[in-house]
């Protein structure tokens, strides 16, 4: 849905490939970030496992805010209006 709508038609496949590839890279790297948090003493005074879920939630919240603030509005708009190229 949203990711496909923000790329011009001519580069839509490349854009989707790139964003999907970055998502897979993030999924491959995340265990190396989250597991050390889970096995540590944690942060914010929370236990290790709870703090790892808090870290994932914070990163998802930041991503949602970035898309909401910086991303183009697509609700009830035609594709040509969103990206005229």
C-alpha positions as CSV (number, residue, x, y, z in Angstrom):
1,X,0.0,0.0,0.0
2,X,1.7,3.1,1.3
3,X,5.2,2.4,0.1
4,X,4.2,1.6,-3.5
5,X,2.2,4.8,-3.7
6,X,5.1,7.2,-3.0
7,X,7.3,6.1,-5.9
8,X,6.8,7.2,-9.5
9,X,5.6,4.5,-11.8
10,X,8.9,4.3,-13.7
11,X,10.9,3.4,-10.6
12,X,8.2,1.8,-8.5
13,X,9.6,-1.8,-8.7
14,X,13.1,-0.5,-7.8
15,X,11.8,1.6,-4.9
16,X,9.8,-1.4,-3.5
17,X,12.8,-3.7,-4.0
18,X,15.0,-1.2,-2.1
19,X,12.6,-0.6,0.8
20,X,11.9,-4.3,1.1
21,X,15.6,-5.0,1.1
22,X,16.2,-2.5,3.8
23,X,13.4,-4.1,5.9
24,X,15.1,-7.5,5.6
25,X,18.5,-6.0,6.5
26,X,16.9,-4.4,9.6
27,X,15.3,-7.8,10.5
28,X,18.7,-9.4,10.2
29,X,20.5,-6.8,12.3
30,X,17.8,-6.4,15.0
31,X,18.7,-9.6,17.0
32,X,22.2,-8.1,17.5
33,X,20.6,-5.0,19.0
34,X,17.6,-6.4,20.9
35,X,19.2,-9.6,22.3
36,X,22.0,-7.7,24.1
37,X,19.3,-5.5,25.7
38,X,17.3,-8.5,26.7
39,X,20.3,-10.3,28.3
40,X,21.6,-7.1,30.0
41,X,20.3,-5.5,33.1
42,X,17.9,-3.6,30.9
43,X,17.3,0.1,30.9
44,X,14.7,2.5,32.3
45,X,14.7,0.4,35.4
46,X,13.0,-2.5,33.6
47,X,14.1,-6.1,33.4
48,X,16.1,-7.2,30.3
49,X,13.2,-8.8,28.3
50,X,10.7,-6.1,29.1
51,X,13.2,-3.4,28.1
52,X,13.9,-5.2,24.8
53,X,10.2,-4.9,24.0
54,X,10.2,-1.3,25.1
55,X,13.1,-0.6,22.8
56,X,11.2,-2.2,19.9
57,X,8.1,-0.2,20.7
58,X,10.1,3.0,20.9
59,X,11.7,2.4,17.5
60,X,8.2,1.6,16.0
61,X,6.8,4.8,17.5
62,X,9.7,6.9,16.1
63,X,9.2,5.3,12.6
64,X,5.5,6.0,12.8
65,X,6.0,9.6,13.7
66,X,8.6,10.1,11.0
67,X,6.2,8.6,8.3
68,X,3.3,10.7,9.7
69,X,5.3,13.9,9.7
70,X,7.5,13.5,6.7
71,X,5.6,11.2,4.4
72,X,3.1,12.3,1.8
73,X,-0.6,12.2,2.5
74,X,-2.3,9.4,0.5
75,X,-5.7,9.1,2.1
76,X,-8.5,9.4,-0.5
77,X,-6.1,10.8,-3.1
78,X,-5.4,9.4,-6.6
79,X,-2.0,8.1,-7.3
80,X,-1.4,10.8,-9.9
81,X,-2.1,13.5,-7.2
82,X,0.4,11.9,-4.8
83,X,3.2,11.5,-7.2
84,X,2.7,13.2,-10.6
85,X,5.8,11.8,-12.2
